[in-house]
Amino acid sequence: MDVNTTFILACIGVLSLLCQWLAWRVRVPAILFLLAAGIIAGPVAGVLVPSAVFGELLFPLVSLSVAIILFEGSLTLRFGEIKGHGKMVRNLIPVGTVVTWLIGTLAAKWALNLSWPISLLFGAIVVVTGPTVIVPLLRSVRPTSTISNILRWEGIVIDPVGALLAVLVYEGIVSSGQGSLLGHSLYLFGLAVAVGTVLGCLGGYFMGLALRKHLLPQYLHNAATLTFMLGLFALSNNLAHESGLLTVTVMGIWMANMKNVPIEDILEFKESLSVLLISALFIILAARIEFQAIAELGTGLVWVLLAVMLVARPITVWLSSIGTELTLREKLFLSWISPRGIVAAAVSALFAFKLTELGYEDAAVLVPMVFMVIIATVTLQSLTARPLARALGVAQPAAYGFLIMGANPIARQIASVLKKREIPVVVTDSNWENIRQARMESLPVYFGNPVSDHARHHLDLIGIGNVLLVSPYKQLNSLASYHFLDHFGMGHVFSLYEGDQEQGARHQPAEKIQQTRGLFGEGVTYAKLASLTSKGFTVKSTQLTEEFTLDDYQRRYDNQALILFTIDPRGKIQPVTEQRSLKLDTGWELIGLVPPVEKERKVKAKEREESTSGGAESALNKGAAGLK
């Protein structure tokens, strides 16, 4: 490998990282910048020529990368989660798959006069949307929770389902191409499906068993799962031609639905893989696009795009919504939003490679067709979704809810009081016992690291506009502060003081983190809150009136109450950061951590009452005895 090739490879890595960072800053799907970077570096500037840089290694690299993408996507497909997200989500998966596949196939056949095998494969590939494009779009558009949940869960579930459909269609094409007779073709297809299914189930079971029984050390979980999956992929391909993709998809689905298998860390590990491997892959794939191939498609490509965006999607939504309570405006918005993403791009490039080698000349148009669908859907829908949501009245109002990091007793008390006031709240923790207790208290929860890539796809932040760091995990608190400051902005992330260690120069937090400190007042640490809670302090809300002022409130609790939140007469809630400067009038409401004084007074008063009544009764009995 010469210096020039080494330099190009390094530049691809740097460019992919830059695209990811830019997408994160402007909150749009990263695939837009990755594809743009590849097109500029490839056909526009001519700097990146993948076939010259990678040679014969290009095809194996793409093949392994697609296997990783499909495996990661299938790890998110939990059957139990599908059942719990409403009739619309359950309908969208089968209906959307069939309708999009059918219309995409017919459009490719009639508008571009492609062969039936390639048309069928194109229709299967464009079924997939995926969370990597849906989640950033939802965060920038912020539609209502109903729409957000439908789109988010559709993307998560349709990702592996659509990929599995594309793999099965591809297996059928390859099998028919290898066999001259229909019976032989069906035999090859059945062999590929059988090998892929059996190996996938066995691989998923044994890998899940190894993780569940801790047969591997923790530090080997990610590496062992990845290498075992890739080894199984290669073995499957050797046993049955091109059955490896089906194998890894089935393996991921099996592990996702196997009980007590810790796959959260594996999903989190995918975040680094995405940046280093998959992001670079899309730059390389985009660099292979030829403008001439797109131009040759002519107006037929336009008709295909219109069919996918304006025919298939609306029909899918309207058929799926039969029997649901969705409004006309919600259906119209859902009918427009269906961007394609990473899986479609990777699978189309891989299948185009292989089918071209098998003699399918029109397979070469798969890549420009799918990439144009991706560019058109992501670009148009990202630019128009927000104005459309506002025009239809399905955009969410300003987010004022709270993400509480920590599901410890004090955090759960705070969350419960906020929830009773119908303030959106989500509790997150990596301690399962804390999360279990929060679930028993009917609090919305997220179990895991809130700054992970898994959280980026699964942590529901609809209605959430603020973050409270009420957690003993100091290092994670700092990471979460940086992460959510960039997401919500300064003034919406609040953290407790860390204690005496902040006085030391070695532990002095960065200025950006320091500005978030002061939640619930100066000197309030997690240790202090935990100590007060252990002494019986509880979180309560209190309304201030002309007869019961702030001074009366403090006297009632002997100046021991710690005010946590204030709610003005208009209902705006604000965490307290300075106790001394509080000046509240009639109509305000307080949420505070108060001592058990009131309860004790009631108990003592009841005891005195019982004692008095008991004494009186005793005296009466004695008097009656004297009369006798």
N, C-alpha and C positions, 0 to 999 in steps of 0.2 A: 504494500500500500504506500503510494507516494505521499509527499507532503501536501500536495494539492487536494487529494482525496480526504486526508485527515482533516484538513482545514474545512472542507465542505461539510463533513460529518459533524464537526464541532459547531459550525454555524447553524446547522439544522437544529441541534439541541438548544442553542441560545435563542434562535428564532421562535421555536415552539414555546419556550418559557415566556418570551416577550408577548406572544399572542395570548397565552393563558392569563398573564398579568393584566393586559389591556382589556380583555373580556371581563375580568373580575372588577376592574375599575369602573367600567361603563355599564356593567350588569346586563350583558347580552351573551347569547351562546358563543362559546369559544370557537366553535367550528367555523363561524363566519370569518374570523381573522386567520385561522389556520388554512382554510381553503384559499383566501385572498393571498396569503403569504406564499403558498405553493404555486399559485398561478403566476404571481409576479416573478418569483425566482425561477420558474420553469419556462413556460411558453413565451412570456413577455420578455424577460431579461436573458434567458438562455443560460443562466449561471448553473442551474441544477438540472442535470440530465440523469434521472435515476438509473436507467439501464447502463449508462457508462460508469456510474459510481459503484453500483452494487453488483452488476453483472448477473451471474447465475444465482447469486444469493438473494436477489430481490423477491422471487416467488416464494422461497421457504420463509423469509422474514414476514411477508404479508400473511402467509398461511398461519404461522404461529401467532401473529398478532391478532388475527381474526378469532382464533381459538380462545385466546385470553379474553377478548371482548365478549364473546358469547358465553363463556363460563362465568364471568363476572355478572353479566346481565341475568343469567339463569339463577344465580345465587339470591337474587332479590324476589324470586317468584314463590311466595308462600301462599298456599291455597287458602289457609285460614284467614289471611288478610283480605282476600278478594271477597269473601262472604260478608265481611263486616263493613263494606263501603257502598252499600246501596244498590238498588236495582239498576240504576243507570250505568254504573261501572261494570256490573256483571253483564249487562246487555251489550255494551260497547265492544267488548272483547270478541265474542263470536260474530256479532253482526258486522262490526267494523272490519274484521279480518276477511269475511266472505265478500262483503260489498266492495271494499277497496281492491281486493284481489281480482274480482270479476271485472270491474270497470277499468282498472289499470291494464288488465290483459287485453280487453277489447279495444281500448284506446290505442295501445301500442300496435296491435294487429291492424286496425283499420286506418289509423292516421299515418303510420310509418311503414305499413306493409311488412312487418317483421314476421319471422317464422313463429309458429305456435309455441314451440318450446321456449324461445327467448321472450316472447310476449308473456307467457305464464310466469316465467321467472321474474320479469320486471314487475308484474302485478304483485307478486309475493314480496318482493324487496321493499316496495313503497308502502307496505302495510305498517312498517315499523316507524314509530315516532321516537320515544325514548326520553328519560328524565334529564339527560344532559342538555337538551334544547328546551324542554318544557319548563324546568325549574327556574332558570335565569329569566325567561320570558314572564313567568308569573310574578316574580319578585319585582320586576320593573312595571308591570301592568297593574298588579294588585287588584284582581277582580274579587267578587264576593267569595265567601268561604265555600259555598255550594259548588260554584264553577271551579274554583281552585282545586278542591278535593277530587272532583271528577277528572280534570285534566291531569293532575299529578299522578293519580292511581292508574289511569289509563296508560300513561307513559311508562310507568314502572312495570305493569303487567304485560302490555303489548310488546315490550322490548324482546323478551325471550320467546314469547309465543310467535310473533312475526318472524323472528330469526329461525325458529324451528320449522315454520312453514316453508321459508325460503330454502332451508337445507333439504327438506323432503322433496321439494320440487326439483332442486338441483340433482338430488340422488336419482330421481326418476328420469331426468334428461340423460345423465351419464349412463344409467343402466340401459336405456333404449338405444343409446349410441354404441354400446358395446355388443349388443345382441342383435343378430339379424332377424330372429323370430320373436314374436310377441311373448311367447312362453319363456324364452331365455332372458328377455329383458325384465320380465316380472320376477324371474328368479334372482337376477342380480340386484334388483331393487329390494326385494324381500330380504336378501342376504345382508345388504347394507343396513337396512332398518333393524334387522334382528341383531346383528353384531353391535351396532351403535347403541341400541336399547339395553342389551344384556351387559355389555362392557360398562356403559354409563351407570346402570343400576349397581353393579358390583363395585365399580370404582367409587361411587358415591357412598355406598354402605361402608366399605372398609376404611375409606378416608375419614368418614364421619365417626366410625367406631374408634379409630386411632385418636382422633381429637377428643372425643367424649370421655374415653378411658385414660386420657393423659399418657398415651404410650410414646408421645414425642415431647421433648422439652418445649417450653413456651416459645423460645427464640427460634425454633425450627418450624413452627406452625405454618407461617406464610410461605417460606421457601419450600417446605415439603409438599404443601398443597399444590403450589404452582408447578414444581417439577414433576410430581406424580401425575397431574392433569396433562401436562405436555407429553409425558411418556406414554400415557394411555391414548392420547390423540394419535401419536405415531404408530403405536401398536395396532390401533383400530384401522388405520389406513392401510397397514400391511395385510391385515386379515381380510378386509373387504374394501374395495376401491372407494376412496373419498367418504368413508363413514365416520371419520374422526370428529368432524364438526357436530354431528348428531350425538356422538359419545360424550363430548365435553358439555353439551347443553343438557343432556339427561343427567349427567353426573352432578351438575350444579343444582338442578331442580331437586334431585334426591337429597342432597346435603341441606338445602334450604328448608325442606319439610321434615327432616329427621329431628327427633326430639333431643334436646339438651346438647346440641352441637354448637360450640362457640365459633360462629362464623363472622362475628362482628369485626374482629381484628383482621380477618382476611379481606373483608370488604374495605376496611380502612387502608390496608396495604395497597389496594388498587389505586388509591389517590396518587401515590408516587409513580406507579406504573403508567398511569394516564399521562402524567406530565412528561415523563422521560421517553416512553415508548410509543404510546398511542398518538400523542400530539404530533410527534415527529413523523409517524406513519401517514397522517393526513396531509402534511406538507409534501411528502414524497408522492402520494397518490395524486394530489392536485397538480403537481408539477408534470404529470404525465398527460394531462388533458390537452387535447389539440383543438384549437379554435376552428380549424377546418372541418373536423369531424362534427362539431356542433352546428356549423353553418350548413353542412350537407344535410342535416336533418330538416332544415327549412321550416315552413309553417306547420308541418306535422308535429313538431315538438311543442309548438304553442298550443295545439289542440290537446295534446297529451297533458300538459300542465293544467289547462282549463278543466279537463275531465277529472283529474285527480283532486284539484282544489275546489272546484265549484259544482261538481256533480257527486263524486264519491263521498266526500265528507258530509255535505248536507243530508244526503240520503241516509248515511250511517247514523247521524245524530237524530233525525226525525223518526226513523224506525226504532232506534234504541230507546227513545223517550216515551214510547207508547206505554201507558199505564203508570208513568211517573208524574210528579207534581211540578215539573219544570215549567217555567213561564215561557211565553213566546220570545221575550228578549233574551233569556238565558239560552234558549235553543239557537237563536240567531248568532249569538256570540260563539257558542261551541261549534257551530257550523263553519266558522272561519278559521279557528285555531287548530292546526294539525301539522306542525313543522317536522320535517324529517331530520335525522341526525347521524350519529357516528356509526351505528350498526349498518344502516343502509349504505353508507359510503364504503365501508370496509368490505362488506359482503359482496357488493357489486364489483369492486375491483378484483377481488379474489376469483369470483366465478367467471368473470370476463377472461381472465388469464387462462383458466383451465379449459373453458369451453372453446376458446379460440384454438388452443392446441389440439382439441378433439375434432376440429374441422367445422365448427359453427361460425361461419364468416360474419354473420350479423351480431354475434356476441360482443364485438368490439364497441357497438353503440351503447351497451349497457352503462358503461362508466359515464360518458357525457350526459346521457339521459337522466340517470339517478342524481348526478351532481347538479344538474340544472334544476331538478325538483327540489333538492336541498337548498340551493341558493335562492330560488324563487320563494319557497315557503318560509324559510327563516327570515329572509330580508323583508319581504312584504308584510308578513304577520308581525314581526317585531316592530316595524315602523307604524303600523296601523292599529294594533291591538289596543293600545291605551286610549287613543281618541274614540275608537269604536266602543270600548267599555264605558266611557263617559257618556257618549251619545245615547247608548241603550240603557243607561242608568244601572249598570251592573258593576261599576267600579266601587271598590271598598272605600269608605271614608277614612280619614286620617287614623293611622294605627295608634292606639293608646294602651294596648295591653302590655303584659310583662312576661318575659322569659326569666324564670328564677333558676339560677344555677345552684343546685343543692336541693336535695329532697330530705334533709334532716328535719328534726321536729319543729324548729322555729320557722324554717322555710315552708313546711307544710301548713303551719298555722297561718302564715301570711297568705299563702295561696288560697286557703279555704275561705278566708274573709274576703279576699278580692273576688273569688268566684261567686260568693253569695251576693255581691254587689253587681254581678253580671259584667265584670271586667275580664276580658280575655287573659288567660294565664296558662303557661306551660311550665312544668317542673322537669328539670333534667338532672341526672346524676349517673355516675358509673358504679354506684353501690347498689347492688340488686335488692338488698334488704330495705333500703330507704325507698327505692322505687316501688317495691311490693306494698309497703305501708301507704305510699301515696295513692296507689291504685285502689287500695281498700277504702280510702277516703274519697274515691271518685274524682280524683284530680287528673287532668290531662298530663301525660308524662312522655318523656323520651329517655330511653335507657341507653347510655353510651356517652362517647365524647362529643360534646356539642359543636366542636370545631373541626370534626372529621368530614371526609368526603361523603361518608354514609349519612351523616346528619344533614349535609347540604341537599341531599335528595329526599330524606325521610322526615326531618324535623319540621313540623308544621308551624310556620311563623305567621300564618294568616291572622291579622288583627294585632300582631305583636309589634310594638314600636320601641320598647325599652328593655333593658337587661339589668337584673339585680344579681350581683355575685355574692351569694350568701353561702359560701362553701369554705371548708377547711383546707382545700387543695390549693396551696399558694401558687405553685408553678402553673397549674391549669388556669387559675384565676387570671394571671398575667397574659397567658396565651389567649384566653377568651376575651379579655379586654381589648387587645389588639385586633382580634378577629371581628368583634361586634362594633368596635368604634368605626371600622371601615364600612360596616354594613348599615348601622343606624346613625352614626355621626356623634360628635361631641354633644354632651347634654342629655344623652339617652342611655348611657352606660354608667352604672353606679356600682362601686365596690366598697367593701368595708376596709377600715384600717387594718394593717397586717400586724401591728403590735410593736414591741421594742426593737425588732430587727430593722425597722425603717430608719432608726437613728444612726445606724452604722453606715459608713461610706460605701463599704463593699456591697451592701444590700439596698442601696438607695435606688428606688425604682425610676424608670425613665420618666421624663416630664409628661409625656402623653398619658402614661398610666397613672401618674400622680394626680392628674386633673380629674380622674374618675373617683378618687378616694373621698371618703367623707359620708358614705351612706349612713343615714340615721343619726348623724352628728359626729362631732370631733371625738376621737378616742374610742368609738364603738367598734369593737373587734368581734370576730366570730366567737372567740372564747368568752367574751362578756355576754353575748346573747345566749350561748349555750348554758352558761352559769345561771343566768336569770331564769331561763326556761326550766332548769332542773330544780329551782326554788319555788316553782309553781306559778311563775309569771305567764300570762296568756295574752294573746292578741285579740283586742276587742275594738269595735267601732263605736264612737260616741258622737251624738249631735249636739252642737252648741246652740243655746237659746239665750234669750234675755235673762232668764232666771238661772241658767247654768252656763257661766262663762268659762274662758280658758283658766282663769285663776281658781274658779270653783273646781274645775277638773283636776288641777294639780293638787289642791288641798284635799280632795277626796281620796287621792292616792298618796298622801303625805310626800308629795314632790318626788315620788319614785317612778312615776310613769315615764316611759320613753316613747315619744311620738314618732311613728314610723312614716305615716302618710297624711297629707291634708287633701281634702276634697272641697272645692269651692262651691258656691250655690248653683253654678252652671253644670256641676258634675265633673269638672276637670280634676284629675287626680295627679298628685305630685309627690315623689319621695322626699322626705325631710333630709336636708344636709346640714342644717344649722339650727340647733334647738333654741338657742338664746334669742334669736332674732324673730321668733314666731310672733306674729300679731294677727290674731284671727277674730272675726266678728261673728255676730249672730248669723246663722244659716250655714256656717262651715261645719264640716264633719271631720273628725279625727279617727285615725286608726293607730292605736298605740299598744305597746307592750306594758301591761299593767300588773301590779302585784296582786296577790289573792286577798287583799284587804277587805273588799266588799263581801266576798264569800264568807270570810271569817266572821265579819260583823253580823251577817245574817245567821250564821250558825250559833254565835254567842247569844244573839238576841233570842233565838229560838230556845236555847238552853235556859236563858234567864226566865223566859215565859213559862217553860215547862216546870222550872224550879219554883216559880212563884205560884203557879196553879197547883203544883204538888204540895207546897207548903200550906196553901189555903185549904186544900182538901184534907190535909192532915189535921189542921186546926179544927175543922168542922167535925171530923171523926172523933177528935178528943172531946169536943163539946158535947157531941151526942152521947158519948160514953159517960160523961159526967152527969147528964140528965137522967140517964138510966140508973 
